[in-house]
């Protein structure tokens, strides 16, 4: 059982299989005896759901406005869900956090990684993930899985290529663990578990 809270974030571009792996990781952690909170961005709070509707179902918007809306969702998420759960000694598993904004808005939308980082300093309230796992898939694999739905998913192939490349480029300096997302679901889950196991058992 985890005595102190741990914050685990799973990341990746669209069609990386991230959401499936979040669910599998949560089940694995629970089987290991951890008290787990599964969450996501954007939209995990009441305010967040309203922001998510604007972000994903609304009209086109300025990239900086998009960045600020995501930061507003994050500020509420951190204070309402993440911090209380960590203080209670739980393992928090989040589908996306600040790394998504760095890749999607910082690089994909050309807002600038530095600008996005500065915006999120206050939004994340001092919270840093204990580990960030990035599921990486080649562009052709992602394209074969891609089923455009919301506004961000419809942003176009070039945008999504930039986002996937951004994760790869940003990972080394930030200590993100990159896991190959091209195998079968079970083997990917083992790769994720291998990355997370020591962190949550500390």
C-alpha positions as CSV (number, residue, x, y, z in Angstrom):
1,X,0.0,0.0,0.0
2,X,1.3,3.4,-0.9
3,X,2.0,5.5,2.2
4,X,2.6,8.8,0.5
5,X,0.9,10.1,-2.6
6,X,2.3,9.5,-6.0
7,X,1.3,11.4,-9.2
8,X,1.6,9.4,-12.4
9,X,0.8,11.0,-15.8
10,X,0.3,9.2,-19.1
11,X,0.9,11.2,-22.2
12,X,1.0,10.9,-26.0
13,X,-0.5,12.1,-29.2
14,X,-3.9,11.3,-30.4
15,X,-4.3,7.6,-31.3
16,X,-1.4,6.6,-29.1
17,X,-3.6,4.2,-27.0
18,X,-3.1,6.4,-23.9
19,X,-6.6,6.2,-22.5
20,X,-6.7,2.4,-22.8
21,X,-3.3,2.2,-20.9
22,X,-4.5,4.5,-18.2
23,X,-7.4,2.1,-17.4
24,X,-5.1,-0.9,-17.4
25,X,-2.6,0.8,-15.2
26,X,-5.2,1.7,-12.7
27,X,-6.4,-1.9,-12.5
28,X,-2.8,-3.1,-12.1
29,X,-2.2,-0.6,-9.3
30,X,-5.4,-1.6,-7.5
31,X,-4.5,-5.2,-7.8
32,X,-1.2,-4.3,-6.1
33,X,-3.1,-2.9,-3.2
34,X,-2.8,0.8,-4.0
35,X,-5.6,3.3,-3.4
36,X,-5.9,4.9,-6.8
37,X,-7.6,8.0,-8.2
38,X,-8.1,7.9,-12.0
39,X,-8.5,11.3,-13.6
40,X,-7.9,13.3,-16.8
41,X,-7.5,16.6,-18.5
42,X,-9.4,18.6,-19.6
43,X,-12.8,18.1,-17.9
44,X,-12.4,16.2,-14.6
45,X,-14.2,18.9,-12.5
46,X,-17.6,20.7,-12.9
47,X,-15.8,23.8,-14.1
48,X,-13.5,21.6,-16.3
49,X,-16.5,20.1,-18.1
50,X,-17.6,23.5,-19.2
51,X,-14.1,24.4,-20.3
52,X,-13.8,21.1,-22.1
53,X,-17.0,21.8,-24.1
54,X,-15.6,25.1,-25.3
55,X,-12.2,23.6,-26.1
56,X,-13.3,20.5,-27.9
57,X,-16.7,21.3,-29.3
58,X,-16.5,25.0,-29.8
59,X,-15.4,27.2,-32.7
60,X,-11.8,27.9,-33.7
61,X,-9.9,30.0,-31.3
62,X,-6.6,31.8,-30.9
63,X,-3.9,29.4,-29.8
64,X,-3.1,31.6,-26.7
65,X,-6.7,31.5,-25.7
66,X,-6.7,27.7,-26.0
67,X,-3.6,27.6,-23.9
68,X,-5.1,29.8,-21.2
69,X,-8.4,27.7,-21.1
70,X,-6.4,24.5,-20.6
71,X,-4.4,26.2,-17.8
72,X,-7.7,27.3,-16.1
73,X,-9.0,23.7,-16.3
74,X,-5.6,22.5,-14.8
75,X,-5.7,25.0,-12.0
76,X,-9.2,23.7,-10.9
77,X,-8.2,20.1,-11.4
78,X,-5.0,20.4,-9.4
79,X,-6.7,22.0,-6.4
80,X,-9.9,20.0,-6.5
81,X,-8.7,16.5,-7.4
82,X,-4.9,16.1,-7.5
83,X,-3.7,17.8,-4.3
84,X,-6.4,16.4,-2.0
85,X,-5.7,12.9,-3.3
86,X,-2.0,13.2,-2.9
87,X,-2.4,14.5,0.6
88,X,-4.5,11.5,1.4
89,X,-1.7,9.2,0.3
90,X,-3.3,8.0,-2.9
91,X,-1.8,7.2,-6.3
92,X,-3.2,9.7,-8.8
93,X,-3.1,8.5,-12.4
94,X,-3.9,11.3,-14.9
95,X,-4.6,11.0,-18.6
96,X,-2.7,14.2,-19.6
97,X,-1.2,17.1,-17.6
98,X,1.2,20.0,-18.3
99,X,3.3,17.9,-20.9
100,X,0.2,17.9,-23.2
101,X,0.1,21.7,-23.2
102,X,3.9,21.8,-24.0
103,X,3.5,19.5,-27.0
104,X,0.0,20.5,-28.3
105,X,0.0,24.3,-27.7
106,X,3.7,25.0,-27.2
107,X,4.8,23.3,-30.3
108,X,1.7,22.2,-32.2
109,X,0.1,25.6,-32.0
110,X,3.4,27.5,-32.0
111,X,2.7,29.3,-28.8
112,X,6.2,28.5,-27.6
113,X,7.2,26.0,-25.0
114,X,8.6,28.7,-22.7
115,X,5.4,30.7,-22.8
116,X,3.3,27.6,-22.0
117,X,5.6,26.7,-19.1
118,X,5.3,30.2,-17.6
119,X,1.5,30.1,-17.9
120,X,1.4,26.8,-16.1
121,X,3.6,27.7,-13.2
122,X,0.7,29.1,-11.3
123,X,-1.9,26.7,-12.8
124,X,-0.1,23.6,-11.5
125,X,0.2,25.0,-8.0
126,X,3.6,23.6,-7.3
127,X,2.5,20.0,-8.3
128,X,4.9,18.0,-10.4
129,X,4.3,14.4,-11.5
130,X,6.5,11.8,-10.0
131,X,6.7,10.2,-13.4
132,X,5.5,11.0,-16.9
133,X,5.1,8.1,-19.3
134,X,4.8,9.0,-23.0
135,X,3.3,6.5,-25.4
136,X,5.0,6.9,-28.7
137,X,3.8,5.6,-32.1
138,X,5.1,6.4,-35.6
139,X,3.1,8.8,-37.7
140,X,1.8,6.1,-40.1
141,X,0.5,4.0,-37.2
142,X,-1.2,6.9,-35.6
143,X,-2.8,7.9,-38.9
144,X,-4.1,4.4,-39.4
145,X,-5.8,4.5,-35.9
146,X,-6.9,8.1,-36.1
147,X,-10.7,8.8,-36.0
148,X,-11.1,12.6,-36.0
149,X,-13.8,13.7,-33.6
150,X,-13.3,16.8,-31.5
151,X,-11.8,20.2,-32.5
152,X,-8.3,19.3,-31.6
153,X,-8.4,15.9,-33.2
154,X,-9.5,17.6,-36.5
155,X,-6.5,19.9,-36.4
156,X,-4.8,18.1,-39.3
157,X,-2.0,15.6,-40.0
158,X,0.8,18.2,-39.9
159,X,-0.3,19.4,-36.5
160,X,-0.4,15.9,-35.1
161,X,3.0,15.1,-36.5
162,X,4.4,18.2,-34.8
163,X,2.8,17.1,-31.5
164,X,4.2,13.6,-31.7
165,X,7.7,14.9,-32.6
166,X,7.4,17.4,-29.7
167,X,6.9,14.7,-27.1
168,X,10.0,12.9,-28.5
169,X,12.1,16.0,-28.5
170,X,11.0,17.3,-25.0
171,X,11.2,13.9,-23.2
172,X,15.0,13.6,-22.6
173,X,15.6,16.9,-20.9
174,X,12.4,16.6,-18.8
175,X,12.9,13.0,-17.7
176,X,9.8,11.7,-19.4
177,X,9.8,7.9,-20.0
178,X,9.0,7.1,-23.6
179,X,7.3,3.7,-24.1
180,X,6.8,2.1,-27.5
181,X,3.1,2.1,-28.2
182,X,3.1,-0.1,-31.4
183,X,2.8,-3.5,-29.9
184,X,-0.2,-5.4,-28.6
185,X,-2.2,-3.9,-25.7
186,X,-0.7,-6.3,-23.1
187,X,2.9,-5.8,-24.1
188,X,2.4,-2.0,-24.0
189,X,0.8,-2.3,-20.6
190,X,3.9,-4.2,-19.4
191,X,6.1,-1.5,-20.7
192,X,4.1,1.1,-18.8
193,X,4.1,-0.9,-15.6
194,X,7.9,-1.4,-15.8
195,X,8.2,2.4,-16.0
196,X,5.8,3.1,-13.1
197,X,6.4,0.2,-10.7
198,X,9.4,1.5,-8.8
199,X,8.0,5.0,-8.5
200,X,4.8,3.9,-6.8
201,X,6.5,1.3,-4.6
202,X,9.0,3.8,-3.1
